[in-house]
Amino acid sequence: MLLVPTDSPIKSAEQLWKQDRIGQTLISLPINEPIYKNFQEGLARLKVDWFTSIEVSTVQLVECYVSKGYGIGLSIAVPNAKPAKNLRALPLDGFEPVAFGVLWTGKPSPILQALLDTIQSLARTLTR
């Protein structure tokens, strides 16, 4: 999803794609992150160029920078979660969801297994 301040004239992502050149600043995680790569693949399908102007290290910082009016933020839509009260989420219809996973070698330790069980339980709860 994209995040804009609630007072932004941008009401949908489609408004951005219709622009000859997107003039708004894109605030995003680093370009090697799956969220950014997924976003760029979606833009490529639309034949739209829009690259990061402000790179931050966490999704929380994306929200903070958007809240301060520095631009439009690329974030992740978490089921049942709402953006901060001064932000509006713009869904990225037609974009592929971002897949996340856990990788380890050998048999998981009890602590790792507990973490995996918690993550799976939370994922099931959020997708209901």
C-alpha positions as a Markdown table, in Angstrom:
| # | Residue | x | y | z |
|---|---|---|---|---|
| 1 | Met | 0.0 | 0.0 | 0.0 |
| 2 | Leu | 0.9 | 3.6 | -0.3 |
| 3 | Leu | 0.5 | 6.1 | 2.6 |
| 4 | Val | -0.4 | 9.7 | 2.2 |
| 5 | Pro | -1.3 | 12.4 | 4.7 |
| 6 | Thr | -5.1 | 12.6 | 5.2 |
| 7 | Asp | -5.1 | 16.1 | 3.7 |
| 8 | Ser | -3.4 | 14.9 | 0.5 |
| 9 | Pro | -5.3 | 15.5 | -2.8 |
| 10 | Ile | -4.2 | 12.0 | -3.9 |
| 11 | Lys | -7.2 | 9.7 | -3.2 |
| 12 | Ser | -6.0 | 6.6 | -5.1 |
| 13 | Ala | -2.8 | 5.1 | -6.5 |
| 14 | Glu | -4.4 | 5.2 | -9.9 |
| 15 | Gln | -4.2 | 9.0 | -9.8 |
| 16 | Leu | -0.5 | 8.7 | -9.6 |
| 17 | Trp | -0.2 | 6.2 | -12.5 |
| 18 | Lys | -2.1 | 8.7 | -14.7 |
| 19 | Gln | 0.5 | 11.4 | -14.2 |
| 20 | Asp | 3.0 | 12.0 | -17.1 |
| 21 | Arg | 5.7 | 12.1 | -14.5 |
| 22 | Ile | 5.1 | 11.4 | -10.8 |
| 23 | Gly | 6.4 | 14.5 | -9.1 |
| 24 | Gln | 5.7 | 13.3 | -5.5 |
| 25 | Thr | 8.7 | 12.1 | -3.4 |
| 26 | Leu | 8.6 | 8.3 | -2.8 |
| 27 | Ile | 9.7 | 7.2 | 0.7 |
| 28 | Ser | 10.6 | 3.6 | 0.9 |
| 29 | Leu | 12.6 | 0.9 | 2.5 |
| 30 | Pro | 16.0 | 0.1 | 0.8 |
| 31 | Ile | 15.8 | -1.1 | -2.8 |
| 32 | Asn | 17.0 | -4.6 | -1.9 |
| 33 | Glu | 13.9 | -5.2 | 0.3 |
| 34 | Pro | 11.1 | -7.5 | -1.0 |
| 35 | Ile | 8.5 | -4.8 | -0.5 |
| 36 | Tyr | 10.3 | -2.4 | -2.8 |
| 37 | Lys | 11.2 | -5.1 | -5.4 |
| 38 | Asn | 7.5 | -6.2 | -5.5 |
| 39 | Phe | 6.4 | -2.6 | -5.9 |
| 40 | Gln | 8.8 | -2.0 | -8.8 |
| 41 | Glu | 7.6 | -5.1 | -10.5 |
| 42 | Gly | 4.0 | -3.9 | -10.2 |
| 43 | Leu | 5.0 | -0.5 | -11.6 |
| 44 | Ala | 6.8 | -2.1 | -14.5 |
| 45 | Arg | 3.6 | -4.0 | -15.5 |
| 46 | Leu | 1.9 | -0.6 | -15.5 |
| 47 | Lys | 4.8 | 0.9 | -17.5 |
| 48 | Val | 5.3 | 3.5 | -14.7 |
| 49 | Asp | 8.6 | 4.8 | -13.5 |
| 50 | Trp | 8.8 | 6.0 | -9.9 |
| 51 | Phe | 11.9 | 5.5 | -7.8 |
| 52 | Thr | 12.8 | 6.1 | -4.1 |
| 53 | Ser | 13.8 | 9.6 | -3.2 |
| 54 | Ile | 14.0 | 9.0 | 0.5 |
| 55 | Glu | 15.2 | 5.6 | 1.8 |
| 56 | Val | 14.6 | 4.7 | 5.4 |
| 57 | Ser | 15.3 | 1.5 | 7.4 |
| 58 | Thr | 11.9 | 0.6 | 8.8 |
| 59 | Val | 8.2 | 0.8 | 7.9 |
| 60 | Gln | 7.7 | 2.9 | 11.1 |
| 61 | Leu | 10.1 | 5.5 | 9.7 |
| 62 | Val | 8.1 | 5.5 | 6.4 |
| 63 | Glu | 5.0 | 6.4 | 8.4 |
| 64 | Cys | 6.9 | 9.0 | 10.3 |
| 65 | Tyr | 8.3 | 10.7 | 7.2 |
| 66 | Val | 4.9 | 10.7 | 5.5 |
| 67 | Ser | 3.3 | 12.1 | 8.7 |
| 68 | Lys | 5.8 | 15.0 | 8.5 |
| 69 | Gly | 4.8 | 15.7 | 4.9 |
| 70 | Tyr | 8.0 | 14.6 | 3.2 |
| 71 | Gly | 6.2 | 12.6 | 0.5 |
| 72 | Ile | 4.3 | 9.4 | -0.2 |
| 73 | Gly | 5.3 | 6.2 | 1.6 |
| 74 | Leu | 5.5 | 2.7 | 0.4 |
| 75 | Ser | 4.4 | 0.3 | 3.2 |
| 76 | Ile | 2.9 | -3.0 | 3.7 |
| 77 | Ala | -0.8 | -3.6 | 4.3 |
| 78 | Val | -1.3 | -5.7 | 7.5 |
| 79 | Pro | -4.7 | -7.3 | 7.7 |
| 80 | Asn | -7.0 | -5.6 | 10.2 |
| 81 | Ala | -4.4 | -2.9 | 10.9 |
| 82 | Lys | -5.1 | 0.8 | 10.4 |
| 83 | Pro | -2.6 | 3.5 | 9.5 |
| 84 | Ala | -1.9 | 6.3 | 12.0 |
| 85 | Lys | -4.8 | 8.7 | 12.4 |
| 86 | Asn | -3.1 | 11.4 | 10.2 |
| 87 | Leu | -2.4 | 9.0 | 7.3 |
| 88 | Arg | -4.6 | 7.5 | 4.6 |
| 89 | Ala | -3.8 | 4.1 | 3.0 |
| 90 | Leu | -4.0 | 3.8 | -0.8 |
| 91 | Pro | -4.4 | 0.1 | -1.8 |
| 92 | Leu | -2.2 | -1.1 | -4.6 |
| 93 | Asp | -4.8 | -3.0 | -6.5 |
| 94 | Gly | -3.4 | -5.4 | -9.1 |
| 95 | Phe | 0.0 | -5.6 | -7.3 |
| 96 | Glu | 1.2 | -9.1 | -6.1 |
| 97 | Pro | 1.2 | -9.6 | -2.4 |
| 98 | Val | 4.6 | -9.7 | -0.7 |
| 99 | Ala | 5.7 | -13.1 | 0.5 |
| 100 | Phe | 7.6 | -13.5 | 3.7 |
| 101 | Gly | 9.3 | -16.6 | 5.0 |
| 102 | Val | 11.8 | -18.0 | 7.6 |
| 103 | Leu | 14.9 | -20.0 | 6.6 |
| 104 | Trp | 17.1 | -22.1 | 8.9 |
| 105 | Thr | 19.3 | -25.1 | 8.7 |
| 106 | Gly | 18.8 | -28.3 | 10.7 |
| 107 | Lys | 16.1 | -29.0 | 13.2 |
| 108 | Pro | 14.7 | -25.9 | 14.8 |
| 109 | Ser | 15.5 | -25.3 | 18.5 |
| 110 | Pro | 12.6 | -25.1 | 20.9 |
| 111 | Ile | 12.9 | -21.3 | 20.9 |
| 112 | Leu | 12.8 | -21.1 | 17.1 |
| 113 | Gln | 9.9 | -23.6 | 17.0 |
| 114 | Ala | 8.0 | -21.4 | 19.5 |
| 115 | Leu | 8.6 | -18.4 | 17.4 |
| 116 | Leu | 7.5 | -20.2 | 14.2 |
| 117 | Asp | 4.3 | -21.4 | 16.0 |
| 118 | Thr | 3.6 | -17.8 | 17.1 |
| 119 | Ile | 4.1 | -16.4 | 13.7 |
| 120 | Gln | 1.9 | -19.0 | 12.1 |
| 121 | Ser | -0.8 | -18.5 | 14.6 |
| 122 | Leu | -0.7 | -14.7 | 14.2 |
| 123 | Ala | -0.8 | -15.0 | 10.4 |
| 124 | Arg | -3.9 | -17.3 | 10.6 |
| 125 | Thr | -5.6 | -14.8 | 12.9 |
| 126 | Leu | -4.8 | -11.8 | 10.7 |
| 127 | Thr | -6.0 | -13.4 | 7.5 |
| 128 | Arg | -9.4 | -14.4 | 8.9 |
